[in-house]
Amino acid sequence: MAERNRRTVRDLRRGNRARVLQRLYFDGPLSRQELGPATGLSSGSISNVVAELVAENLLEEAGVVDSDGGRPRTLLRVAPGGGLLIGIDIGETRIRVELFDLALTELARTERLLAQHGYDVDRIVGHVRSGVADVLRDAGADPHRLLGIGIGVPGIIERHAPVGAVGDVGSVVHGQTIGWSDVAFERLLRDAVRIPPEVPFFIDNGAKTLGQAEMWFGGGRGAGASAIALIGSGVGACVNHGGLLDEDRSSMALEWGHTTVQLRGRRCRCGSIGCLEAYAGAEAMRERWHEAGGPLPADADDETALAALLAAAYPGPGREADPLAVAVLDETAACLGAALGDLINLFLPERILLGGWAGLLIGPRLLPDIRRYAQEYALRHAAARTTIELGRLGPDAVTVGAATLPLSDFLARGGTRPSPEPQPGTGPGFRTAAEAVRGRGRARTASDAAG
């Protein structure tokens, strides 16, 4: 019974820490007086939690503001130097690895270009291993300060998937379009990447990490419901419901690129026919322009080909547009508009954002047509409630979003850090910095522990 009560008190205390950290991260800097009504905690609990987090170097002062007739109030914020995060975007043209502080300020980055369709698993694992080593070395960073490594990858992610007697292998990736079937990606990375064993990996769909970045820092912030599309060589999307701090907030990745937009249409690389990705992905646009007779070498990579396609369709003053390029892009806009109409009818989002390197490249030219087609295919009332815009975070959004995966976990745990061994009552492999040095010998009352 005593052990059960100890766990309950510790959970309550951790929950209080999480509420303070999350509120300061998203709405800070704030004073202690402002934190009370913002979190629903008493002034005594705020004082205890803030004192503990400051002692652990997770909070720091961020200036002073005058109060109405009273003493000036000290503002607090989450300390950027409180930990390190790595975000990795495993894209279809390159792998980008970035090291961040807690404020998601970039400290170092590196990229590995991929050959066309170069998705050999061992090669990808090797790129991740060397990329992580490079950013840690370039920033002179201590790997023991890492709070986690987040990775955005194409495909469906199955978490904590057991494989026979081997046991739990962590996240498994099913990436049909890239030739990955039941790839125990987390186990491969854990075996290959040279980091402390307690540092966790967080693997998710790349469109979902893009969506989380836009919801936290970009065009999705403040929306109750949003859909974010990732358009690169392939196509994906995610749908978000609820605000940043809503307990029932949800986010899910969609294999949107493999919804049908043309009956008996083009063969998609997934093996089906008529998929959105077979028309709106950069790889498909390159192939369609080449098949139509566009002046492009067959071996041109997707980024080069899409830039050339846009230049041909929009050549500038005094030059005639290539009708083949115009036709390819108009069909692309129509297919995207129809597929966005489906998202509008199914999920009733307030906002839709187009992101991904290809989406950001075609968006400035095609967005008016995409909106027009979406309105034609969606229900009028639903379409009238939805805005369609470009994402605001640029081509690095997937990497930033990947870094938010360990950051989100860290904030939700109230600032607990990776630990070499499980601590009684704290869950496997995590403990607060204060617990790491105090040990378990000191008795605490329920009010002290929860405060």
Residue pairs with C-beta under 8 A, 6 or more apart in sequence:
3 425
5 446
6 425
7 425
9 444
9 446
9 449
9 450
10 425
10 426
10 449
12 449
12 450
13 49
13 414
13 449
13 450
13 451
14 413
14 414
14 416
14 426
14 432
15 414
16 39
16 41
16 45
16 49
16 414
16 450
16 451
17 49
17 52
17 53
17 414
17 415
17 432
18 411
18 412
18 413
18 414
18 415
19 39
19 40
19 41
20 35
20 39
20 41
20 46
20 49
20 50
20 53
21 53
21 58
21 59
21 78
21 411
21 414
21 415
22 245
22 411
22 412
23 30
23 35
23 38
23 39
23 245
24 30
24 35
24 59
24 76
24 77
24 78
25 78
25 411
26 216
26 244
26 245
27 38
28 62
28 75
28 76
28 77
28 78
29 62
29 63
29 75
29 76
29 77
30 38
30 75
30 76
31 65
31 73
31 74
31 75
31 76
32 43
32 46
32 47
32 50
32 73
32 74
32 76
33 43
33 67
33 73
34 73
35 41
35 46
35 50
35 76
36 42
36 43
36 46
39 46
41 49
44 451
45 450
45 451
47 451
48 448
48 451
49 451
50 59
50 76
52 432
52 434
53 59
53 415
54 60
54 76
55 434
56 82
56 415
56 432
56 433
56 434
57 79
57 81
57 82
57 433
58 78
58 79
58 82
58 415
58 433
59 76
59 77
59 78
59 79
59 82
60 76
60 77
60 79
61 74
61 75
61 76
62 75
62 76
62 77
63 74
63 75
64 72
64 73
64 74
64 75
65 72
65 73
65 75
66 72
66 73
67 73
78 102
78 103
79 102
80 101
80 102
80 103
80 105
81 101
81 102
82 101
82 102
82 415
83 101
83 102
83 145
83 146
83 147
83 410
83 417
84 99
84 100
84 101
84 107
84 141
84 142
84 145
84 146
84 147
85 99
85 100
85 101
85 102
85 104
85 146
85 147
85 148
85 149
85 150
85 403
85 406
85 407
86 97
86 98
86 99
86 100
86 132
86 135
86 146
86 148
86 149
86 150
86 403
86 406
87 97
87 98
87 100
87 149
87 150
87 151
87 152
87 209
87 399
87 400
87 401
87 402
87 403
87 404
87 405
88 95
88 96
88 97
88 98
88 128
88 131
88 132
88 149
88 150
88 151
88 152
88 399
88 402
89 95
89 96
89 152
89 206
89 209
89 396
89 398
89 399
89 402
90 124
90 128
90 151
90 152
90 153
90 154
90 206
91 114
91 206
91 232
91 233
91 357
91 398
92 114
92 154
92 178
92 232
92 233
92 234
92 283
92 302
93 113
93 114
93 232
93 233
93 301
93 302
93 303
93 357
94 111
94 112
94 113
94 114
95 111
95 112
95 114
95 124
95 127
95 128
95 131
96 109
96 110
96 111
96 396
96 398
96 399
97 109
97 110
97 111
97 112
97 128
97 131
97 132
97 134
97 135
97 399
98 106
98 108
98 109
98 135
98 396
98 399
98 400
98 403
99 106
99 107
99 108
99 109
99 135
99 136
99 138
99 139
99 141
100 106
100 107
100 400
100 403
101 107
102 407
104 217
104 400
104 403
104 404
104 407
107 135
107 139
107 141
108 134
108 135
108 136
108 138
108 139
108 141
109 135
110 131
110 134
110 135
110 138
112 127
112 130
112 131
116 299
116 301
116 302
117 178
119 175
119 178
119 179
119 180
121 180
121 183
121 185
121 188
125 185
125 188
125 189
125 192
126 192
128 151
128 189
128 192
128 193
129 189
129 192
129 193
129 194
132 149
132 193
132 194
132 195
133 194
135 141
136 143
143 194
143 195
143 196
143 199
144 196
146 195
146 196
146 199
146 418
147 199
147 406
147 407
147 410
147 417
147 418
148 199
148 200
148 201
148 202
148 405
148 406
148 407
148 409
148 410
148 418
149 189
149 193
149 195
149 199
149 200
149 201
149 202
149 406
150 201
150 202
150 203
150 204
150 209
150 401
150 402
150 403
150 404
150 405
150 406
150 407
151 185
151 189
151 201
151 202
151 203
151 204
151 402
151 405
152 204
152 205
152 206
152 208
152 209
152 210
152 398
152 399
152 401
152 402
153 173
153 175
153 185
153 203
153 204
153 205
153 206
154 175
154 177
154 178
154 205
154 206
154 234
154 236
155 173
155 174
155 175
155 176
155 177
155 178
155 180
155 205
156 173
156 174
156 175
156 205
156 253
156 255
157 171
157 172
157 173
157 174
157 203
157 204
157 205
157 253
158 171
158 172
158 173
158 174
159 170
159 171
159 172
160 168
160 170
160 171
161 168
161 169
161 170
161 171
161 172
161 184
162 168
162 169
163 169
163 184
169 184
169 186
169 187
170 184
170 185
170 186
170 187
170 190
170 201
170 203
171 185
171 186
171 201
171 203
172 182
172 183
172 184
172 185
172 186
173 180
173 183
173 185
173 203
174 180
174 181
174 182
174 183
175 181
175 183
176 270
176 271
177 234
177 268
177 269
177 270
177 277
185 203
186 201
186 203
189 201
190 201
196 418
196 420
197 420
198 418
198 419
198 420
198 429
199 418
200 406
200 409
200 418
200 429
202 402
202 405
202 406
202 409
204 253
204 402
204 405
205 236
205 238
205 253
206 230
206 236
206 398
207 228
207 229
207 230
207 236
207 237
207 238
207 253
207 254
207 256
208 238
208 251
208 252
208 253
208 401
209 398
209 401
209 402
209 404
209 405
210 228
210 230
210 238
210 355
210 356
210 391
210 397
210 398
210 401
211 220
211 226
211 228
211 237
211 238
211 239
211 240
211 251
211 401
212 238
212 240
212 251
212 401
212 404
212 405
212 408
213 393
213 397
213 398
213 400
213 401
213 404
214 220
214 221
214 226
214 228
214 353
214 355
214 391
214 392
214 393
214 397
214 401
215 221
215 223
215 226
215 228
215 240
215 244
215 251
216 244
216 401
216 404
217 393
217 400
218 353
218 391
218 392
218 393
218 397
219 351
219 353
219 389
219 390
219 391
219 392
220 226
220 228
220 240
220 351
220 353
221 244
222 243
223 240
223 349
223 350
223 351
224 241
224 242
224 243
224 350
225 239
225 240
225 241
225 242
225 347
225 348
225 349
225 350
225 351
226 239
226 240
226 349
226 350
226 351
226 352
226 353
227 237
227 238
227 239
227 240
227 340
227 343
227 347
227 349
227 351
227 352
227 353
228 237
228 238
228 240
228 352
228 353
228 355
228 391
229 235
229 236
229 237
229 256
229 340
229 352
229 353
229 354
229 355
229 356
229 359
230 236
230 237
230 238
230 355
230 356
230 359
230 398
231 280
231 281
231 282
231 336
231 354
231 355
231 356
231 358
231 359
231 362
232 281
232 282
232 302
232 356
232 357
232 358
232 359
233 281
233 282
233 283
233 302
233 358
234 257
234 269
234 277
234 281
234 283
235 256
235 257
235 276
235 277
235 280
235 281
236 253
236 254
236 255
236 256
236 257
237 253
237 254
237 256
237 257
237 343
238 251
238 252
238 253
238 254
239 251
239 252
239 254
239 343
239 347
239 349
240 249
240 250
240 251
241 249
241 250
241 251
242 248
242 249
242 250
243 249
256 276
256 339
256 343
257 275
257 276
257 277
257 280
257 281
258 268
258 270
258 272
258 275
258 276
258 277
259 275
259 276
259 339
259 342
260 272
260 274
260 275
260 276
261 274
261 275
261 276
261 279
261 335
261 338
261 339
262 273
262 274
262 278
262 279
262 335
263 274
264 273
264 274
265 273
265 274
265 275
265 278
265 279
266 273
266 274
266 275
266 278
266 279
266 284
266 288
267 273
267 278
268 274
268 275
268 277
268 278
269 277
269 278
269 283
270 277
276 335
276 336
276 339
277 284
278 284
279 285
279 288
279 331
279 332
279 335
280 332
280 335
280 336
280 339
281 358
282 302
282 303
282 305
282 306
282 357
282 358
283 302
285 305
285 306
285 309
285 328
285 329
285 332
285 358
286 296
286 300
286 302
286 305
286 306
286 309
288 328
288 331
289 296
289 305
289 309
289 324
289 325
289 328
290 296
290 298
290 305
292 324
292 327
292 328
293 324
294 309
294 312
294 322
294 324
294 325
294 328
295 312
296 305
296 308
296 309
300 308
302 358
303 357
306 358
306 361
306 362
307 361
309 325
309 328
309 329
310 325
310 329
310 361
310 362
310 365
312 321
312 322
312 324
312 325
313 321
313 322
313 325
313 326
313 328
313 329
313 365
314 321
314 365
315 321
315 322
329 362
329 365
329 366
330 369
332 362
332 366
333 366
333 369
333 370
333 373
334 369
334 373
336 366
336 370
336 373
336 374
337 369
337 370
337 371
337 372
337 373
337 374
337 375
337 376
337 377
338 373
338 374
338 377
340 352
340 370
340 373
340 374
340 377
340 378
340 388
341 373
341 374
341 375
341 376
341 377
341 378
341 383
342 377
342 378
343 349
343 352
344 352
344 374
344 378
344 379
344 382
344 383
344 386
345 378
345 379
345 382
348 382
348 385
348 386
349 386
350 385
350 386
350 387
351 386
351 387
351 388
351 389
352 374
352 386
352 387
352 388
352 389
353 388
353 389
353 390
353 391
353 392
354 360
354 363
354 367
354 370
354 388
354 389
354 390
354 391
355 390
355 391
355 393
355 397
356 395
356 398
357 395
359 390
359 391
360 390
360 391
360 394
360 395
363 370
363 390
364 390
367 388
367 389
367 390
370 388
371 388
374 383
374 386
374 388
375 383
378 386
391 397
393 400
410 416
410 417
413 430
414 432
415 432
415 433
416 426
416 430
416 431
416 432
417 430
417 431
417 432
417 433
417 436
418 429
418 430
419 426
419 429
419 430
419 431
419 436
421 429
422 428
422 429
423 430
423 431
423 435
423 440
424 440
426 432
426 435
